[in-house]
Every structure is written in C-alpha cells, then in structure tokens.
Amino acid sequence: MCYQVAIIGAGVVGSLLARELTRYDLSVALVEAREDVATGASAANSAIVHGGFDPVPGTLKAKLNVRGLEMMPAVAEELGVHYKNNGSLVLAFSEEEMQTVRELYERGLANGAPGLSVLDRDELRALEPNVSENAVGALCSETAGIICPYGLTIAAAGNAIDNGADLYLSSPVTAIRKENGVFVLTAGGKEIRAEYVVNAAGVYADEIAKLIGDASFTIRPRKGEYLLFDQTEGKLCGHTLFQVPSAVGKGILVTPTVDGNLLIGPTSVFIDDKENRETSADGLDYVRSTALRSVKSLNFKQVITSFTGIRAVPDGEDFIIRFSEKDPHFLHLAGIESPGLSSSPAIAEYAVELLGNAGLQLKANPKFCGERRPYSWFKDLPADKKNEVIAVDPRFGHIICRCEKVTEGEIVEAIHRAPEARTLDAVKRRVRATMGRCQGGFCSPLITELLSSERNVAPETICKHKAGSNLLIGKTKGGDRND
Ligand SMILES: Cc1cc2nc3c(=O)[nH]c(=O)nc-3n(C[C@H](O)[C@H](O)[C@H](O)COP(=O)(O)OP(=O)(O)OC[C@H]3O[C@@H](n4cnc5c(N)ncnc54)[C@H](O)[C@@H]3O)c2cc1C
C-alpha cells in the first residue's frame, strides 16, 4: 500500500497534523521511533499556552502562536484534554524591566494577541498576593492558558487513529528513497510508502532532512530542567508567572499545572547529546534561586520530582515550516521550539494548507469525528454516578494509585483502549497513575501486575519506558509469588 501522507514523529505537532489530515479522505501514516507517542519535547515542557506577545512580529511563530491560542480551548474540549485559561503575568523587578514589559505589550498588539494589559504594582498584588513585593509591575495576558501537553498528544494521535490513520510505533526512520515517484521510508525493519512526507521529528528533524540530502538547517538540543511540587502547592499562584525574557528564553517561570501541581523552571543550556535528559544539582539550584525572585514563599519540602525537556533549536529565529528544496513533496515542520505547543493546532492547520497548495487532494471525510473520551474520568464523577459505575464493574471501586486516586478500572480500560500503552510510563501518561506524591512507590508494582495480566505477558518483560528499562529482573529465592 502507498499512503498519501506519512508523518515522521508522533509528538504534539505530528499527532495533531495526523488528526487534521483525517478530516479529509486521505490515507495517513504516523511513524514514531519510540515505543509510544508523546515521549519527546511534547512530554516535558512548561505546558503553557502562550499569550502571543513574545514572538517577533511577522514571524511564523507570532502568526501561529496567536492562531493556536485562539484554537486551543476548542481543540482541548473536543479531545477531552485538561486545559485551563489561567492567564499569565510577566513580572518586572525594576523600571528598566518595566520598559521591556511595555515593549512586549506593543509587540503583542502588533501580533494581534488579545487580552493584554500593563499592570502596576498594586494591580499586580491584587491579582497575585503571593508575588514578591520586589515586583513593580507586570504584563498581563488574560487569554494565556495551561494544558496537559502529553495528554493533548495522546488524544490527538488516538483521535487520528479513530478516524483511520495508521500509527507505527518503534519505527525509527533510518533511510528514505524514492521509487516510481513515491517515497519509501525504512522504519524499524518495515518499508512505508507515501506520496508526501512530513518531517515532524523534533530534535532529530535535521537528521531526517539529511536522509533526502537536505542539509539546509541544523537543530541543536537545549536542555530545560524543572522542579514539580505536590498539589498542596498548586494554589500558591493562579496565573503563570514569567520573569522578563532574555536572549536564551522566557526565563524561570512559576506556574500552576492544569492538574493542580506547581511547576518551576526551566533552565536553558545547550547540550551535545540529544538524549541527555539528566537533571543537575547546578541546574536545579539555579531554578530554585531564580524562582524565589518571583515567589518568596516556595516550600521546597513539597517538591515531588524533577525532570528535563529538550528544546529543538534551529539556526534561525523562526519555525522552519516549508517544503524541502530537494523535493516539493517533502514538508519540514522543524525547529518547533517554544511556542510550539501553543501553536501546534495552528501548525497542523497551516501544514494542511501547504500540502493542499502542493497538490494533495483535500476532499472532506464525511465520517470524521473530532471528539474523544478522556482516559482518566472516574475521580471527577459525582458520588452517585461513581456508585453506579462500581455496581457494573467493581474494579472502579479499587484505587490503585492512592495519590492521584486512579482506579483499577481506568488502568485496565487504558491498557485495552491503547494497544501502545505497554510500559509503566505509557499508563502513567494516560491516567496519571504514579504522578502523585509517592511517585509510584506504592502503585508501580500493582500497575506492573495489571499490565502483565491484561497483556498476558510475564511481569519481567514490563518496562518503565523503553526496551531495557525492565522493572523486574526475575524471581527471588522464594519462587513464584503464589507459592
Ligand atoms: C523545556 C521546554 C519548555 C517548553 N515550554 C513550552 C511552553 O510552555 N509552551 C509552548 O508552547 N511550547 C513549549 N515548548 C515547546 C514545545 O514543547 C515543542 O514546541 C513541541 O513539543 C514540539 O513538538 P514536536 O512534535 O515538534 O516534537 P517532539 O515532541 O519532540 O516529537 C518529535 C517526535 O519525533 C520522533 N522521532 C525523532 N526521530 C525520529 C525518527 N528517525 N523516526 C521516527 N520518529 C522520530 C521522536 O521520538 C518524537 O516523538 C517547550 C519545550 C521545551 C523543551
């Protein structure tokens, strides 16, 4: 078979594009190197839907951020993804920084960003009483929001599959050739044929480009380290609190997450290894000390984990969204650093427009349904509904993850609904089990057992996130646990 479109990379960009393409009568392949979708930058970032004031006017970043901001609430609603319009503030700590705040305001207006205003000290403190008294004012974006980025990616890929796209996991694209006018991708021992190819490979997009002889850009990995606090701290601020940005990024933020935690970070350091997701003592010290500038009452005893995300930084300042000079049917969606998450629905929409202009037939798919039921839903039901569900299936009355209150019923449902959910982290990203204060200390063994029994595989084969990260190495001296 020959697909009309093959997308390389199942991050938020590739997955939303796959979904967007299934609105049309097209055959679509989503080809992902890893064992699951949403494992790259789309799994580890600040999760902010930016207000559109930061990108330079006239750039794709500016245009697509503002359009993505407009689209995101409806996309999240359709896909059953947690999203909150909490607003953001860029804090200024001096008159000089207030000048930058005013420049950002003007820039936002030039970009067409809605809901912006400049606040003085009193207005700021009325909105956010826990902000440091050293802050003298702020830029407020009423329309900015927070979202679950991996939830969005998983739901987008799932909805694309529901609408007929094929997902190929564990399929790293290692070679691309053209045969009789169509692309042939070598991907994890398979050959996938397609008329059009879209390069959405994140930090590896330059290496994918080189597979067709296109060395027109390079992507450098830039690391961002974070600390995540328990949900006890999630109400310390309502808005996302930025500091005035610098040349290397938007600085250290303090923000509630859409699931009720508090997040601080990220650092911004170029690295050589695109896979280096280690956190460092120096990096996390910097995050702590800089976040304290914004909120002095941060309680670091409530930190439950740290993590690193890797930005895909292009040579230029803008997203690289264009056809390759080597082939007019090979579209790059590359260098999608921040605000890539915010822009992602708009990038998908724009990519479809570009593909259509390049000759891809866009005939509406009458069977397309853009809605998708969320994975984790039981906790939010009223008590009487919970009882009804438990009466039908008692596994919903059995809590597996005590911190996040995730039931056995939801975990089993996720395992069966998502064939790609084969690892502990795949279950975690779908239902939030292990994401609470104990970080899986209690529930990891129980989820491992469920994965093993529901998939009918030995527990020793269950991995944390990728091949080789097995959770168990064999039986102890006592032998079988049922002995
Ligand atoms: C620290 C940090 C903070 C950020 N904060 C924000 C924010 O608050 N708001 C915002 O809007 N944006 C933010 N971003 C940017 C945002 O996360 C990215 O723009 C977005 O996730 C990019 O999505 P993607 O699909 O292009 O890349 P990815 O999510 O990295 O996906 C690329 C996929 O391609 C796959 N792949 C790679 N090579 C191959 C191959 N050879 N074959 C098959 N598949 C392959 C990878 O495995 C991966 O799954 C942040 C990014 C970082 C790192």
The ligand as an ORCA input file, in Angstrom:
! r2SCAN-3c Opt
* xyz 0 1
  C      11.924     22.889     28.227
  C      10.833     23.193     27.250
  C       9.798     24.062     27.589
  C       8.802     24.360     26.675
  N       7.718     25.086     27.078
  C       6.726     25.361     26.193
  C       5.559     26.046     26.597
  O       5.355     26.327     27.765
  N       4.652     26.382     25.647
  C       4.843     26.084     24.343
  O       4.023     26.469     23.523
  N       5.898     25.346     23.940
  C       6.822     24.964     24.833
  N       7.890     24.214     24.464
  C       7.983     23.781     23.079
  C       7.120     22.546     22.812
  O       7.299     21.585     23.813
  C       7.522     21.975     21.465
  O       7.427     23.016     20.517
  C       6.661     20.827     20.989
  O       6.507     19.852     21.984
  C       7.320     20.231     19.764
  O       6.575     19.121     19.346
  P       7.129     18.204     18.192
  O       6.054     17.268     17.871
  O       7.682     19.062     17.107
  O       8.412     17.482     18.813
  P       8.535     16.201     19.773
  O       7.509     16.186     20.815
  O       9.955     16.165     20.225
  O       8.231     14.995     18.814
  C       9.124     14.559     17.813
  C       8.940     13.072     17.678
  O       9.707     12.599     16.584
  C      10.186     11.320     16.906
  N      11.322     10.991     16.051
  C      12.568     11.522     16.091
  N      13.351     10.928     15.172
  C      12.580     10.014     14.538
  C      12.831      9.061     13.500
  N      14.037      8.932     12.933
  N      11.818      8.255     13.101
  C      10.585      8.356     13.672
  N      10.302      9.234     14.665
  C      11.293     10.050     15.090
  C      10.572     11.459     18.364
  O      10.709     10.203     19.014
  C       9.427     12.297     18.901
  O       8.381     11.507     19.413
  C       8.864     23.847     25.373
  C       9.889     22.937     25.047
  C      10.816     22.581     25.989
  C      11.806     21.518     25.660
*
